[in-house]
Amino acid sequence: MNPTRREFFTTAASGLGGVALTSLLDQTGAFAAHDPVGAAANPLASKPGHFPAKAKSCIFIFLAGAPSQLDLFEHKPTLQKLDGQKMPESLSEGVRFAFIQKDTARLVAPKRKFTQHGKSGMWFSDLLPRIGTCADDICMINTMQTDQFNHHPGQLMLQCGLPRFGLPAMGSWLSYGLGTENQNLPSYVVLTSGRGSSGGTTLWNNGYLPSVHGGVLLRSQGPPILDLENPQGLPTSLQRKGLDVLRELNQQHYQKMRDPEIASRIANYELAFRMQTEAPELTDLSSETKQTLEDYGMNRPEPKERPGNIGGGDQFSSFATNCLLARRMVESGVRFVNIVFASWDHHSMLDRDLKYNATMIDQPIAALIKDLKQRGLLDETLVVCGGEFGRTPLGENRPGFKEVTGRDHHPNAFSLFMAGGGVRGGYTHGETDEIGWGPVRDPVHINDLQATMLHQFGINHLKLTYPYQGVDFRLTNITRESHVIKALIS
């Protein structure tokens, strides 16, 4: 049955309205005669930064749940010697733990073998041999620090700069500051696999920024964006006429209310219409070579032994697909791609479950870095990989657990790595003490990382602001003095 005009406005339009997409209003001239400064401006037009940029796009691989740096990146021979011993009380004095019982906790050495890779001699455990082959393109930070020791606040801190609800995510800030280079695709795209992060959609929110800058969740199977397709029986010509009427009504409403969010709403509708062609093409991998699909590990078999905290489905295939889609997106001009996989929350069964997760990400991430480099895209694409905090050198002796088989949350020092986008390849930044408890030199706070990332995009983090409730807010905390870490930059 063909939809009525009323049904179209209340179903198709509202569905498209939920999609935070870009617009071409400045090209079509909509509103130009009425408000050339306000609503007519394209909110996602490509804009220059404060100074010349080294990076144009970012792929942020978020390992939600916090992977153990001590079992993947940090080589600590002394921890092996101290396995089973009590940690000096001076280190844990005044420290809050999520689950550890401090009085009876003991140090636990990793069971992995560590080797050096590349000319730089960067350390990786035997769980990441393929990423190790990219060592000379990787900038490893072993002294990351955050203010939060629980997952959702820590995830908000990493993505939004502060552990509070309702804030714009990093991708939204880049979209707001720089726009996009492809007016037919979202500026900020999110790809998820696994069971989903505890932070959920709060991690790709536009917050107080216009909704056009919010992250768009793109699916790797089926329709790439829910509610983007035409209702059955609705011809494109009728949809176009409906959108024209809707735009006219919204324009009248804008003239009365002067609410900039109305312009964002129209921008969302307009480009959702255009995306009905481009988005499906973007997720169609049939043009990729067989070798490329093999390199990313698209057809790897799912292991029979799986963690219980990753959800159902074939995660090996899903994560590989998301990495390949990320390359296709930055190749098409998308500004920020967030790949989210959960969960790395290994309070128990660390050895078994970490092996699954690490094996799952190792091949696709290595393939992504090499693929970008081979295509000449790595220099202008900043790849970032890490979680919201790290894991303790202490084993988690939670009451009720028969054995100690995992590690607790650890915000004091953890690892995160970057590649491309003008960062310093083959470089390991900072040093922690002999058991990996805390930095002994060159700590990097989350806000320092964010300031450095914005710098690579030609943005001064102090000048990228948005007025809200009487305050000029920014990504980095306005009450903290954050710094660009120049040692990370090539």
N, C-alpha and C positions, 0 to 999 in steps of 0.2 A: 504494500500500500504506500502510495506517495505521501510524504509528510506535508502537513499544512504549513502555511507561513508562520503561524503561531508556534507550532511544534519545532520548526527550525530555529527560531529565536531562543526558545527555552531549552533546547537540547544541544544542538550542534554548536551554537554560539557560546553557550555557557561552558561547554567542554573545551572549546578552543580558548576561551578566556582564562582557563586555568593553566594554560601553557605559557610559560614566560619566554616569549620569543622576541625577535627583533622586528623592525619595521622599515618600510621604504617611504614613509610619509613625506620626507623631504624631496624625494624624486617624483612622487605623484602630485605634489603641491597641495595636498589636503591641508586645510586650515591656513594656508599661506596668506589669503586675503584678510583673514580675521585676526590672526595672532602670529605674525612672522617670527617673533622672538621665542614664544612659549611652546604651544602644542605642536607647531609646525616642525620644530627641530627634531631631527632623527636622533633618539637617545642612544642609538648604537652606532652612529657614524664613527668611522675610524678617526682617532684623535692622537696627536703627538704627546709624548710625555714631557717631563720637565727638562730632560737632557737626552742625548742619543742613547738608544736602548741596544742591548745585546740580545735580548730574548723577545720573541714575538708571541710565543704560545707556551703554555705550561701543561704538563701532564703530571698530576699529583696522585700517586698511588698510595692510598691510605690503608694501612694494615691495622684495621680497627680491632681493639682489644689488647694491643701492646705486645709485640713480639719480644722474646728474650734476646737482648743484645749479647749476653754472655754465652749463648749457644749458637750465635750466628756471626757476630762481627768482632767482638772484643776478645782478644787472645790474652788470657791471664794465667800464666804458668804457676804463679804463687798460689792461686786459688786451688789448683790441683793439690798442692802440698798441704794446704790447710783444710782440705775436705773433711767435714765432720766436726771441726773445731768450733768453739764459740767465738763470735766476733767481738772485738774490743768494745766495751760498753761506751767508750768515748765517741764512737762513730754513731751509735744509735740513740744517744742522749737527746731527749726532746723530740724524737722522730715519731710520727704517726704511721701506723701500718693499717692496711685494710683488714687483714686476717691473721697475720703472724702473731704468735704468742712470744713476746720478746725474751722472756726469762729462759725459755727452753729451746730457742731457735739455734740452729747450727748452719755453718757454711756448707754449701753444696756445689761441688765442682761440676762443670759441664762434662758430658760423656762424649762429646764430639771431638774430632781431630781437626786442628787448625793448620792451614798452610798459607804461604805467601804467594801472591799472584802478580803477574806483570812486571815491568821494569821498576815499578814503584814499590813492589814488595808488600802490597796491601794484604791484610789478613782477612780470610774468610774461613768459615767452618766447612766441613765436608758436605754439609747440606746445601751449599750454594756454589757448586763448581762452575756452572755456566755464567752466573753473574760475576764470578771471579775472573773470567776471561775478559771482562770489560773494565778491569781494575784501573787501567791507565786513563780511562775516560770518567772515572768516578771520583767525586769529592766526598769523602767519608767524614762525618762529624761524630765523634765518640763522647762528646761532653754536652749533649743537649740537656736542658733543664726546663721543667715546667713548675707552675705553682700548685698544680692539682694532682691528687693521688687516687681519684675515682674516675671511672670511665667517662660518663657523660660530661662532667665539667672539664675533664682533660681534653676530650674531643672538641668541645666548643672552644677551648683555649687554642688548640692547634689550628682549627679552621677559621675562627672568628676573632681571635686576639684576646678575648676575655671569656671567662666561664659563666656567661649569662645568656638567657633566652632572648630572642628577638633581635639579634645582631646580624649584620651582613657577613656572609662568608668571604673568604679571600677571593674566590672566583668572581663574586659579585663586585668587590672593590675594583678588580682589574677590568671588569666589564664597564663599570661606571667611569673609570679613569681613562680607558683607552678605546672603548667601543670594540667593534669587530671588523674583520677584513672580509667577511662574507655576509652580505645582507640577507641571504636566504637561509641562514642557519642560526641557531642560538649562539650567543657568545659564550655561554657557560653550560656545559653538558656534564651529567653525572651518569656513571655506569656502575651498577652494583652486582655483586654475587655473594654467595654465602648466605647466612641467615639474616643479614642486615645488622648494621652497627647500632649500639644502644642509643646513640644520638639521633638516629633517623634523619628525617627531613630538616631538623633544626641545623644540620651541618651544611646545608646548601641553600639556606634561606637568604632572601634579599634584605631582610630586616627593615630598617627605616629607609633604605634606598628604594627608588622606584621599582615596581615589580618586574619590569622588563629585564632587570639585571639578576633575577633569581636563577638558580640552577634548574635545568630541565632534565628530568630523569628519562634517559633513553634506554629502551629495551633492546636486548641483543637477539630476541626471537619474537616472531609475530610482528604486529604493527609497532614501529619504533616508538611511537608516542600514543598513549591511550587517548581516544576521542579526537584524534587528528583526522581520521578518515571520514569521508562523506557518509551520511546515513544512506542506506540502500535505497536506490531509486531517485536520489537527488542529483540532477545534472549540475555540472560545474557552472553553467550559465546562470541557473537559478540561485546557486550559492553565492555567486558574485553579486547578483542583484540584492540578495538579502544582506550581505555585508555592507553594501553601499548604503542601504537604508539604515542599518545599525550604526554605521559611521556618522551619518547625518544626525541621528538622534543623540549620539554621544557628543557630537560637536555642539549641539544646542545646550546639552547639559553642562558641557565645559564652559560655555560662554556665561552661564549663570553662576556656576560654583567656583570656577577657576582652580579646580583641583587637578594638579599635574598627573595624578594617578589615572584620570580619565584618558589622558593622552597615551599613557602606557597601555591601558586596556585596548584602545584602538590599535596601537602598534602590535599588540599580541594577536588580535584578530587578523590583521592584515597579513602578517608574515606566516601565521599558521596556515593561511590559504596557500601561500607560496611553498611552504614546506611540504605540502601534500605530495609534491613531485620529488623534491630533493632529498628529503629524509629517508624514504625507502631506498633510494639509489645509494645513499651513504652506507646503509647497513647491509646492502647486497654484496656479499664477498665473492660472487662468481667470477669477477674480473681478476681476482688475485691468483697468482701462479700456484701450482701444486707445491713447489719448493717453499714459497712463502708460508703457506699453510702448515707445512711440515716444520719449518723453522720455529714458528710460534707454538707448535705442539697442539694444534687444533684437534687432532685425532688420537691423542694419548688416551689409553684406557684408564678408567677411574679405578683406583686401588680398592680392593675388597675391604681392607681395614681402614675405617674412616673415623674421624673424631665425631663426637656426639654433639658438638656445638657449632656446626657449620650449616645445618639445614639439609634439605633434600636436594636431589638433582645432581647433574654431572658438573662438579665444580672445576675440574681440570679443563674441560672444554669451555666452560663459561668464562673463566678468567682469561684464558688464551684469546678467546674471541674479543673480550673487552680491550685487551692490549692492542690487538690489531685494529679494532675500531678507533681506538685513540689515535693511532698513527694516521688513519684515514681522515679523521676529523681535523687534526692540526694541519694536515696537508690541504684540507679544504678551507682553512682560514678560521676555524674555531679558536677562540682565545684561551679558554681554560677547560681542561677535561679532568674530572675527578673520578678515579677508579677506586671503588670502595670494596674491600673484602673483609668479612667478619666470619669467624672470630679467632683472634690470637690470644684469648684470655685463658692461659694455661696455668691454672691454680693446681692442677693435678694432671697426671698422664702426659707430662711435658715431652718426654722423649718420643713417644708414639705420635702424638698429635702434631708436634712441631715438625716432625719428619714429613707428614702429609702436607702441611701448609707450605713448607719451604720447597718441597719438590714441585708442588703445584705452581708456585710463582717463579721458580728459578729459570726455567726455559723461556717462558713468554717475556719476562722482563729483559733478559739478556737479548732476546731476539728483537724486542722493541728498540733498545739502545742501538744495536747494530744496524737495524733497518733504517732508523732515522739518520744514522751516520752515513750509510751507503747512499741514501737519497739526498744528502746535503742539507738535511733538516735539523741535525743535532745542534749545530752552532746556534740556531735561533729558537730551539725548543728546550725549555728547562724541564727536566725530568726529576721529580722528587719522590722519595720512597721512605716511609716510616710510619710509626704509630704514635699514640698520644703520650705515652711514657714508656719506661722500660720495665725490667724485672730484677728483683733483688738477688744478690749473691747468697742470701739466706734461703734455705728451703722453707716452704710454707707448711708449718706445723699446726694447721687449723684443727680445733677440737672436733672429734668425730671421725677424722681421717685416720685410717689404720696405718698408712705409710705416708712418708713425705716424698711426693713425686712431682711437685710443681714449685713455682716461684710466685711471690706476691708482687703487687704494684710497686714501682720504684720511680719516683719523679726526679730524684737527685742527679742521675746521670744515665743517659741512654744514647743509642745510635740512630742516625738518620743519614741517608746518602742522597746526593744529587749528581746529575750528569747533564752536560750540554748547557745551553743558555749562557755561555760565558763564565761558567764556574771553573775552578781549578781542578783539572783532571789529574788522577794519580796522586792525590793529596789526602792525607789523614790529618784531621784537625783536632787538637786538644789531646789531653791525656788524663786518665783517671788513676786513682791509687791502685795498689797491687791486687786488690780484690774487686775493683770496679764499683766501689761504693759511691765515690764522688770525685769531681774534677780536682786535679792538682794544678792544672794550667788551662787557660783558654776555654772557660765555660761559654756556652751559647744558649741564651734564654729563647724561648719560643718567639717572643716579640722581636728579638734580634734577627732570628731567621726570617721572619716576615718582612722586616725592614730591608734585609739583604735581597730577598726575592723581588720585592718591589723595585729595588735599585736596578736589578738586571733588566727590568722593563722600562727603565728610564724615568722612574717615579721616585720623588723624594717623599718618604713616608710621612713626613711632618706636614707636607703641603696637600696631600690627597685627603681632603676632609669633606664632611657633609654636615650642614647645620640641622640639628635636631634637638628640640626642647631647650633651646637657648645655648647649646654647646656645639662647637665644631668638632665632631667626632672623627676618628680615623681608625684604621685597622689595628695599629699598634696602640697600646694602652696610653691614654693621655696623661695618666698620673705616674707613668714610669719612663725613665730616660732610656730609650732603646737606641741601638747602634747598628749601622751597617758593618758587618764583619769583613773587612777588606781582604783578610788572608784567604777567604774562600773564593775570591774573584781572580780570574786569570788575567 
